[in-house]
Amino acid sequence: MSKWIKKPPGPSPVIKRSISIDGRNTSVSLEDGFWDALKEIAAAKRLPVAELISIINKERQFRNLSSTLRLFVLEYYSS
């Protein structure tokens, strides 16, 4: 069984963080696993996480940045 099913109910695993993208402050809500993945991807690309998010933001096709970041991580690890 998945580790997600076994967890007892508790606080939401979604964490809201404030970031600055191209000089504009915004907040992004993501689960820890996605934040960790963004850090790993940024390190692999030798970029700060904020710069990676800025690049993703410029190329996004969806209005919601949090969803766009999740899809980016999924696509990155699927290829």
N, CA, C and O atoms as a GROMACS GRO file, in nm:
protein
  316
    1MET      N    1   0.082  -0.118   0.000
    1MET     CA    2   0.000   0.000   0.000
    1MET      C    3   0.087   0.125   0.000
    1MET      O    4   0.198   0.123   0.053
    2SER      N    5   0.038   0.231  -0.058
    2SER     CA    6   0.111   0.357  -0.068
    2SER      C    7   0.130   0.421   0.067
    2SER      O    8   0.045   0.410   0.155
    3LYS      N    9   0.243   0.488   0.085
    3LYS     CA   10   0.267   0.559   0.210
    3LYS      C   11   0.167   0.672   0.231
    3LYS      O   12   0.146   0.716   0.344
    4TRP      N   13   0.106   0.721   0.125
    4TRP     CA   14   0.010   0.830   0.135
    4TRP      C   15  -0.121   0.781   0.196
    4TRP      O   16  -0.190   0.857   0.264
    5ILE      N   17  -0.154   0.657   0.174
    5ILE     CA   18  -0.278   0.602   0.226
    5ILE      C   19  -0.264   0.571   0.375
    5ILE      O   20  -0.361   0.583   0.450
    6LYS      N   21  -0.146   0.532   0.419
    6LYS     CA   22  -0.124   0.491   0.557
    6LYS      C   23  -0.116   0.608   0.655
    6LYS      O   24  -0.134   0.588   0.775
    7LYS      N   25  -0.091   0.729   0.606
    7LYS     CA   26  -0.074   0.842   0.697
    7LYS      C   27  -0.204   0.876   0.767
    7LYS      O   28  -0.310   0.881   0.704
    8PRO      N   29  -0.197   0.899   0.898
    8PRO     CA   30  -0.319   0.940   0.969
    8PRO      C   31  -0.356   1.083   0.930
    8PRO      O   32  -0.270   1.160   0.888
    9PRO      N   33  -0.483   1.118   0.945
    9PRO     CA   34  -0.525   1.255   0.913
    9PRO      C   35  -0.447   1.356   0.997
    9PRO      O   36  -0.417   1.331   1.114
   10GLY      N   37  -0.417   1.465   0.938
   10GLY     CA   38  -0.342   1.569   1.010
   10GLY      C   39  -0.343   1.696   0.928
   10GLY      O   40  -0.424   1.714   0.837
   11PRO      N   41  -0.252   1.786   0.962
   11PRO     CA   42  -0.246   1.911   0.887
   11PRO      C   43  -0.212   1.886   0.740
   11PRO      O   44  -0.149   1.786   0.706
   12SER      N   45  -0.252   1.978   0.657
   12SER     CA   46  -0.227   1.968   0.515
   12SER      C   47  -0.077   1.963   0.488
   12SER      O   48   0.000   2.038   0.548
   13PRO      N   49  -0.036   1.874   0.396
   13PRO     CA   50   0.107   1.869   0.363
   13PRO      C   51   0.150   1.983   0.270
   13PRO      O   52   0.267   1.994   0.235
   14VAL      N   53   0.055   2.068   0.231
   14VAL     CA   54   0.085   2.180   0.142
   14VAL      C   55   0.145   2.294   0.223
   14VAL      O   56   0.091   2.334   0.327
   15ILE      N   57   0.257   2.346   0.175
   15ILE     CA   58   0.325   2.456   0.243
   15ILE      C   59   0.327   2.576   0.150
   15ILE      O   60   0.368   2.567   0.035
   16LYS      N   61   0.281   2.689   0.203
   16LYS     CA   62   0.279   2.813   0.125
   16LYS      C   63   0.410   2.889   0.155
   16LYS      O   64   0.445   2.912   0.270
   17ARG      N   65   0.480   2.925   0.048
   17ARG     CA   66   0.605   2.999   0.062
   17ARG      C   67   0.598   3.125  -0.022
   17ARG      O   68   0.543   3.126  -0.132
   18SER      N   69   0.655   3.231   0.030
   18SER     CA   70   0.663   3.356  -0.044
   18SER      C   71   0.792   3.356  -0.124
   18SER      O   72   0.898   3.321  -0.073
   19ILE      N   73   0.781   3.395  -0.250
   19ILE     CA   74   0.899   3.404  -0.337
   19ILE      C   75   0.890   3.531  -0.418
   19ILE      O   76   0.783   3.590  -0.435
   20SER      N   77   1.004   3.573  -0.468
   20SER     CA   78   1.010   3.689  -0.555
   20SER      C   79   1.044   3.641  -0.695
   20SER      O   80   1.147   3.576  -0.717
   21ILE      N   81   0.958   3.674  -0.791
   21ILE     CA   82   0.980   3.636  -0.930
   21ILE      C   83   0.992   3.763  -1.011
   21ILE      O   84   0.898   3.841  -1.022
   22ASP      N   85   1.109   3.784  -1.066
   22ASP     CA   86   1.135   3.902  -1.148
   22ASP      C   87   1.094   4.031  -1.074
   22ASP      O   88   1.034   4.121  -1.133
   23GLY      N   89   1.129   4.038  -0.946
   23GLY     CA   90   1.102   4.157  -0.867
   23GLY      C   91   0.960   4.170  -0.815
   23GLY      O   92   0.926   4.272  -0.754
   24ARG      N   93   0.877   4.070  -0.838
   24ARG     CA   94   0.739   4.073  -0.792
   24ARG      C   95   0.719   3.964  -0.687
   24ARG      O   96   0.753   3.848  -0.710
   25ASN      N   97   0.666   4.002  -0.572
   25ASN     CA   98   0.643   3.903  -0.466
   25ASN      C   99   0.513   3.828  -0.491
   25ASN      O  100   0.411   3.886  -0.528
   26THR      N  101   0.519   3.697  -0.468
   26THR     CA  102   0.401   3.613  -0.480
   26THR      C  103   0.416   3.497  -0.383
   26THR      O  104   0.522   3.480  -0.323
   27SER      N  105   0.314   3.420  -0.367
   27SER     CA  106   0.324   3.301  -0.283
   27SER      C  107   0.286   3.179  -0.365
   27SER      O  108   0.202   3.185  -0.455
   28VAL      N  109   0.349   3.068  -0.330
   28VAL     CA  110   0.326   2.942  -0.400
   28VAL      C  111   0.300   2.835  -0.294
   28VAL      O  112   0.373   2.825  -0.195
   29SER      N  113   0.196   2.757  -0.316
   29SER     CA  114   0.161   2.648  -0.224
   29SER      C  115   0.195   2.515  -0.289
   29SER      O  116   0.137   2.477  -0.390
   30LEU      N  117   0.290   2.444  -0.228
   30LEU     CA  118   0.332   2.313  -0.279
   30LEU      C  119   0.360   2.219  -0.164
   30LEU      O  120   0.393   2.263  -0.054
   31GLU      N  121   0.347   2.091  -0.188
   31GLU     CA  122   0.385   1.990  -0.091
   31GLU      C  123   0.538   1.986  -0.081
   31GLU      O  124   0.608   2.023  -0.175
   32ASP      N  125   0.587   1.940   0.034
   32ASP     CA  126   0.733   1.934   0.056
   32ASP      C  127   0.805   1.858  -0.055
   32ASP      O  128   0.913   1.899  -0.097
   33GLY      N  129   0.746   1.749  -0.102
   33GLY     CA  130   0.810   1.669  -0.207
   33GLY      C  131   0.835   1.749  -0.333
   33GLY      O  132   0.938   1.730  -0.400
   34PHE      N  133   0.743   1.837  -0.368
   34PHE     CA  134   0.762   1.921  -0.486
   34PHE      C  135   0.868   2.028  -0.461
   34PHE      O  136   0.947   2.059  -0.550
   35TRP      N  137   0.870   2.085  -0.340
   35TRP     CA  138   0.977   2.182  -0.308
   35TRP      C  139   1.113   2.114  -0.316
   35TRP      O  140   1.208   2.169  -0.372
   36ASP      N  141   1.122   1.993  -0.259
   36ASP     CA  142   1.248   1.918  -0.264
   36ASP      C  143   1.289   1.890  -0.408
   36ASP      O  144   1.407   1.902  -0.443
   37ALA      N  145   1.193   1.851  -0.491
   37ALA     CA  146   1.222   1.822  -0.631
   37ALA      C  147   1.270   1.947  -0.704
   37ALA      O  148   1.365   1.941  -0.782
   38LEU      N  149   1.206   2.061  -0.678
   38LEU     CA  150   1.250   2.186  -0.742
   38LEU      C  151   1.393   2.220  -0.701
   38LEU      O  152   1.471   2.268  -0.782
   39LYS      N  153   1.426   2.196  -0.574
   39LYS     CA  154   1.564   2.221  -0.528
   39LYS      C  155   1.662   2.131  -0.600
   39LYS      O  156   1.769   2.176  -0.642
   40GLU      N  157   1.627   2.003  -0.616
   40GLU     CA  158   1.715   1.908  -0.686
   40GLU      C  159   1.733   1.947  -0.833
   40GLU      O  160   1.844   1.944  -0.885
   41ILE      N  161   1.624   1.983  -0.898
   41ILE     CA  162   1.631   2.021  -1.039
   41ILE      C  163   1.715   2.148  -1.055
   41ILE      O  164   1.798   2.157  -1.145
   42ALA      N  165   1.692   2.245  -0.968
   42ALA     CA  166   1.769   2.370  -0.973
   42ALA      C  167   1.918   2.341  -0.954
   42ALA      O  168   2.002   2.397  -1.025
   43ALA      N  169   1.951   2.255  -0.859
   43ALA     CA  170   2.092   2.220  -0.835
   43ALA      C  171   2.152   2.152  -0.958
   43ALA      O  172   2.265   2.180  -0.995
   44ALA      N  173   2.075   2.062  -1.020
   44ALA     CA  174   2.124   1.992  -1.139
   44ALA      C  175   2.149   2.089  -1.254
   44ALA      O  176   2.238   2.068  -1.336
   45LYS      N  177   2.068   2.195  -1.259
   45LYS     CA  178   2.084   2.296  -1.365
   45LYS      C  179   2.175   2.411  -1.322
   45LYS      O  180   2.196   2.506  -1.397
   46ARG      N  181   2.228   2.400  -1.201
   46ARG     CA  182   2.317   2.503  -1.144
   46ARG      C  183   2.251   2.640  -1.143
   46ARG      O  184   2.310   2.740  -1.183
   47LEU      N  185   2.126   2.641  -1.094
   47LEU     CA  186   2.047   2.763  -1.083
   47LEU      C  187   1.993   2.776  -0.941
   47LEU      O  188   1.969   2.676  -0.875
   48PRO      N  189   1.975   2.898  -0.895
   48PRO     CA  190   1.899   2.915  -0.770
   48PRO      C  191   1.754   2.874  -0.796
   48PRO      O  192   1.705   2.887  -0.909
   49VAL      N  193   1.686   2.827  -0.694
   49VAL     CA  194   1.547   2.783  -0.709
   49VAL      C  195   1.461   2.898  -0.762
   49VAL      O  196   1.376   2.876  -0.849
   50ALA      N  197   1.482   3.018  -0.712
   50ALA     CA  198   1.402   3.134  -0.757
   50ALA      C  199   1.419   3.158  -0.907
   50ALA      O  200   1.324   3.195  -0.975
   51GLU      N  201   1.541   3.139  -0.958
   51GLU     CA  202   1.563   3.158  -1.102
   51GLU      C  203   1.494   3.048  -1.183
   51GLU      O  204   1.435   3.076  -1.288
   52LEU      N  205   1.500   2.925  -1.135
   52LEU     CA  206   1.430   2.816  -1.203
   52LEU      C  207   1.280   2.845  -1.207
   52LEU      O  208   1.217   2.828  -1.312
   53ILE      N  209   1.224   2.887  -1.096
   53ILE     CA  210   1.081   2.919  -1.092
   53ILE      C  211   1.049   3.035  -1.185
   53ILE      O  212   0.944   3.035  -1.250
   54SER      N  213   1.138   3.132  -1.193
   54SER     CA  214   1.118   3.245  -1.284
   54SER      C  215   1.113   3.198  -1.430
   54SER      O  216   1.030   3.244  -1.508
   55ILE      N  217   1.201   3.106  -1.466
   55ILE     CA  218   1.203   3.051  -1.602
   55ILE      C  219   1.073   2.974  -1.630
   55ILE      O  220   1.012   2.990  -1.736
   56ILE      N  221   1.033   2.892  -1.535
   56ILE     CA  222   0.909   2.815  -1.550
   56ILE      C  223   0.791   2.911  -1.563
   56ILE      O  224   0.702   2.890  -1.645
   57ASN      N  225   0.791   3.016  -1.482
   57ASN     CA  226   0.683   3.114  -1.483
   57ASN      C  227   0.669   3.181  -1.620
   57ASN      O  228   0.558   3.202  -1.668
   58LYS      N  229   0.781   3.215  -1.682
   58LYS     CA  230   0.778   3.282  -1.812
   58LYS      C  231   0.722   3.192  -1.922
   58LYS      O  232   0.666   3.242  -2.020
   59GLU      N  233   0.738   3.061  -1.906
   59GLU     CA  234   0.696   2.967  -2.009
   59GLU      C  235   0.562   2.900  -1.978
   59GLU      O  236   0.516   2.816  -2.055
   60ARG      N  237   0.500   2.935  -1.867
   60ARG     CA  238   0.379   2.863  -1.826
   60ARG      C  239   0.260   2.890  -1.917
   60ARG      O  240   0.245   2.997  -1.975
   61GLN      N  241   0.176   2.787  -1.927
   61GLN     CA  242   0.056   2.795  -2.009
   61GLN      C  243  -0.070   2.800  -1.923
   61GLN      O  244  -0.179   2.821  -1.975
   62PHE      N  245  -0.056   2.780  -1.794
   62PHE     CA  246  -0.169   2.777  -1.703
   62PHE      C  247  -0.163   2.897  -1.610
   62PHE      O  248  -0.055   2.948  -1.580
   63ARG      N  249  -0.277   2.941  -1.564
   63ARG     CA  250  -0.285   3.057  -1.477
   63ARG      C  251  -0.225   3.031  -1.339
   63ARG      O  252  -0.161   3.119  -1.282
   64ASN      N  253  -0.244   2.911  -1.287
   64ASN     CA  254  -0.201   2.879  -1.152
   64ASN      C  255  -0.054   2.835  -1.149
   64ASN      O  256  -0.019   2.732  -1.207
   65LEU      N  257   0.030   2.913  -1.083
   65LEU     CA  258   0.173   2.883  -1.079
   65LEU      C  259   0.202   2.754  -1.002
   65LEU      O  260   0.288   2.676  -1.043
   66SER      N  261   0.131   2.731  -0.892
   66SER     CA  262   0.154   2.608  -0.815
   66SER      C  263   0.129   2.484  -0.901
   66SER      O  264   0.208   2.390  -0.899
   67SER      N  265   0.020   2.485  -0.976
   67SER     CA  266  -0.009   2.372  -1.064
   67SER      C  267   0.096   2.358  -1.172
   67SER      O  268   0.138   2.247  -1.206
   68THR      N  269   0.139   2.469  -1.227
   68THR     CA  270   0.243   2.468  -1.330
   68THR      C  271   0.372   2.407  -1.277
   68THR      O  272   0.437   2.329  -1.346
   69LEU      N  273   0.408   2.441  -1.154
   69LEU     CA  274   0.531   2.386  -1.094
   69LEU      C  275   0.518   2.236  -1.071
   69LEU      O  276   0.613   2.162  -1.095
   70ARG      N  277   0.403   2.191  -1.026
   70ARG     CA  278   0.382   2.047  -1.009
   70ARG      C  279   0.396   1.973  -1.142
   70ARG      O  280   0.462   1.870  -1.150
   71LEU      N  281   0.334   2.028  -1.246
   71LEU     CA  282   0.342   1.965  -1.378
   71LEU      C  283   0.485   1.966  -1.432
   71LEU      O  284   0.528   1.870  -1.496
   72PHE      N  285   0.558   2.073  -1.406
   72PHE     CA  286   0.698   2.080  -1.448
   72PHE      C  287   0.779   1.968  -1.384
   72PHE      O  288   0.855   1.899  -1.451
   73VAL      N  289   0.762   1.952  -1.252
   73VAL     CA  290   0.837   1.847  -1.180
   73VAL      C  291   0.799   1.709  -1.234
   73VAL      O  292   0.887   1.626  -1.257
   74LEU      N  293   0.670   1.684  -1.253
   74LEU     CA  294   0.628   1.555  -1.305
   74LEU      C  295   0.687   1.529  -1.444
   74LEU      O  296   0.734   1.419  -1.473
   75GLU      N  297   0.684   1.630  -1.530
   75GLU     CA  298   0.739   1.614  -1.664
   75GLU      C  299   0.892   1.592  -1.658
   75GLU      O  300   0.945   1.508  -1.731
   76TYR      N  301   0.960   1.665  -1.572
   76TYR     CA  302   1.104   1.653  -1.559
   76TYR      C  303   1.144   1.509  -1.522
   76TYR      O  304   1.236   1.452  -1.581
   77TYR      N  305   1.075   1.454  -1.424
   77TYR     CA  306   1.111   1.319  -1.378
   77TYR      C  307   1.052   1.209  -1.466
   77TYR      O  308   1.091   1.093  -1.453
   78SER      N  309   0.959   1.244  -1.554
   78SER     CA  310   0.901   1.143  -1.644
   78SER      C  311   0.985   1.125  -1.770
   78SER      O  312   0.975   1.023  -1.838
   79SER      N  313   1.067   1.225  -1.800
   79SER     CA  314   1.144   1.216  -1.925
   79SER      C  315   1.280   1.154  -1.905
   79SER      O  316   1.356   1.140  -2.000
   0.00000   0.00000   0.00000
